[in-house]
Amino acid sequence: MKEREHPREVVHAACAAHGQDTVIDWAVAFLTGEISGTAAFGADLPKLVAITGSANPGGWTAPVDPANYYWIRVWAARVFLYVWRDDVVDALLAVADDPAWRVREHVARITAQRELGQLVDALLPMLEHELPRVRAAAVRAVGAAGEFEHVEAVEELAGDPDLTVRAAVERALVKLSERLDRPMP
């Protein structure tokens, strides 16, 4: 059985084959719904294969249940962990309130990685999400890209019942203090 390539390798191979701007355009189109789930598993399948490395990245039986189409947006968002263009911020902002928590979590991950301060306010509702991993991703994003006015929202999670969230809060407050060059209250 062939071992699956790391997503980074898949994305870099797609960029080598099709060009980085093309891959980014495809990912934006999948992320924002410009390319629908039906098209992704139909006429636009070669584009999905390019960014995921598989004709059936979810391993589903055909036809793919439309309930699983949100995964296309997750895979598309993941592309931006490995390649970037500044206009992607608009697409991320458009899906910051996506109905699928995994999409929102990826937006937070990208925000943290790329320090995208313009997305922080849109991610603040995630600090109250029911899933600890989503709250932790939002806290990391605020720590990496937030401003002083966001500190209170992060501090409110210092007593979170989940250890991962509490640890993310501690690191985020240190990061904010260092990045903003001022002590936290």
C-alpha positions in Angstrom: 0.0 0.0 0.0 1.4 3.4 -1.0 1.9 5.8 1.9 0.0 9.1 1.5 2.1 12.1 1.0 2.1 14.9 3.5 -0.3 17.7 2.5 2.6 20.1 2.2 4.2 17.8 -0.4 0.9 17.4 -2.3 0.4 21.2 -2.4 4.0 21.8 -3.5 3.7 19.2 -6.2 0.4 20.8 -7.4 2.2 24.2 -7.6 5.0 22.6 -9.5 2.6 21.1 -12.0 0.1 23.9 -12.3 1.7 27.0 -10.9 1.2 28.5 -7.5 -1.3 31.2 -8.6 -3.5 28.5 -10.2 -3.4 26.3 -7.2 -4.3 29.2 -4.9 -7.1 30.2 -7.3 -8.5 26.7 -7.2 -8.3 26.6 -3.4 -10.0 30.0 -3.1 -12.8 28.8 -5.4 -13.3 25.5 -3.4 -13.1 27.4 -0.1 -15.7 30.0 -1.0 -18.0 27.7 -2.8 -17.4 29.2 -6.2 -16.7 25.5 -7.1 -19.5 23.5 -5.6 -19.2 20.2 -4.0 -21.0 18.6 -6.9 -18.5 20.1 -9.3 -15.6 19.1 -7.1 -16.5 15.5 -7.5 -17.5 16.0 -11.1 -16.0 18.3 -13.7 -13.6 19.9 -11.3 -12.3 16.7 -9.8 -8.8 17.1 -11.4 -8.4 20.3 -9.4 -9.5 18.6 -6.1 -7.1 15.8 -6.9 -4.3 18.3 -7.4 -4.8 19.9 -4.0 -5.5 16.7 -2.0 -3.5 14.1 -3.8 -6.5 11.8 -4.2 -9.5 11.3 -6.4 -11.4 10.3 -3.2 -9.6 12.1 -0.4 -12.3 11.2 2.1 -12.4 7.5 1.1 -16.2 7.7 0.6 -18.3 5.4 -1.5 -19.7 7.0 -4.7 -21.8 9.1 -4.9 -20.3 11.3 -2.2 -22.9 12.3 0.4 -23.4 16.1 0.1 -23.2 16.3 3.9 -19.4 15.6 3.5 -18.8 18.5 1.0 -17.6 20.7 3.8 -14.4 18.7 3.7 -13.6 20.3 0.4 -13.5 23.6 2.1 -11.3 22.2 4.8 -8.8 20.8 2.3 -8.9 24.0 0.3 -8.1 26.1 3.5 -5.3 23.7 4.3 -3.6 24.8 1.1 -2.9 28.2 2.7 -0.8 26.7 5.4 1.8 25.9 2.6 1.4 28.6 0.0 0.2 32.1 0.2 -0.9 35.2 -1.6 -2.1 38.3 0.2 -5.5 38.4 -1.5 -6.4 35.1 0.2 -7.3 37.1 3.3 -10.5 38.2 1.7 -11.5 34.5 1.1 -10.6 33.6 4.7 -12.6 36.5 6.0 -15.6 35.4 3.9 -15.6 31.9 5.5 -14.6 32.8 9.1 -18.1 32.0 10.1 -18.4 28.9 8.0 -21.0 26.4 9.3 -18.4 23.7 9.5 -16.2 24.1 12.6 -13.3 22.4 10.9 -13.2 25.2 8.3 -13.3 27.8 11.0 -10.5 26.0 12.9 -8.3 26.1 9.8 -9.0 29.8 9.3 -7.8 30.2 12.9 -4.7 28.1 12.2 -3.8 30.1 9.1 -4.4 33.3 11.0 -2.0 32.3 13.7 0.6 31.0 11.3 0.6 34.0 9.0 -0.2 36.6 11.8 -3.3 37.9 10.0 -4.5 40.6 12.4 -7.3 41.6 10.0 -9.0 38.3 10.8 -8.9 38.3 14.6 -12.2 40.1 15.2 -14.0 37.6 12.9 -12.5 34.7 15.0 -13.6 36.0 18.4 -16.9 34.1 18.4 -14.8 30.9 18.2 -13.5 31.6 21.7 -17.0 30.4 22.9 -17.2 27.3 20.7 -18.3 24.1 22.3 -15.2 22.1 21.1 -12.0 22.7 23.0 -9.8 22.3 19.9 -11.7 25.2 18.2 -11.4 27.4 21.3 -7.7 26.6 21.5 -7.1 27.4 17.8 -8.9 30.7 18.2 -6.8 31.6 21.3 -3.6 30.8 19.4 -4.8 33.0 16.5 -5.5 35.9 18.9 -2.1 35.4 20.6 -0.3 35.5 17.2 -2.2 38.3 15.5 -4.4 40.1 18.1 -4.0 43.5 19.6 -4.2 44.7 23.2 -8.0 45.1 23.0 -8.2 41.3 22.5 -6.4 40.4 25.7 -9.5 40.4 27.9 -11.3 37.9 25.6 -8.3 35.6 25.8 -8.0 36.0 29.6 -11.7 35.0 30.0 -10.6 31.5 29.0 -7.9 31.2 31.7 -10.2 29.0 33.7 -11.4 26.9 30.8 -12.3 23.3 31.8 -9.9 22.0 29.1 -6.2 21.8 29.8 -5.3 22.4 26.1 -7.3 25.7 26.0 -5.8 26.9 29.3 -2.3 26.1 28.0 -3.1 28.0 24.8 -4.2 31.0 26.9 -0.9 31.0 28.8 1.1 30.9 25.6 -1.1 33.4 23.9 -0.8 36.0 26.7 3.0 35.6 26.7 3.1 36.0 22.9 0.8 39.0 23.0 3.0 40.6 25.7 6.2 40.0 23.7 4.7 40.9 20.3 3.1 44.1 21.6 6.0 44.9 23.8 3.9 45.6 26.8 2.9 43.7 30.0 -0.5 42.1 30.1 -2.8 43.3 32.9 
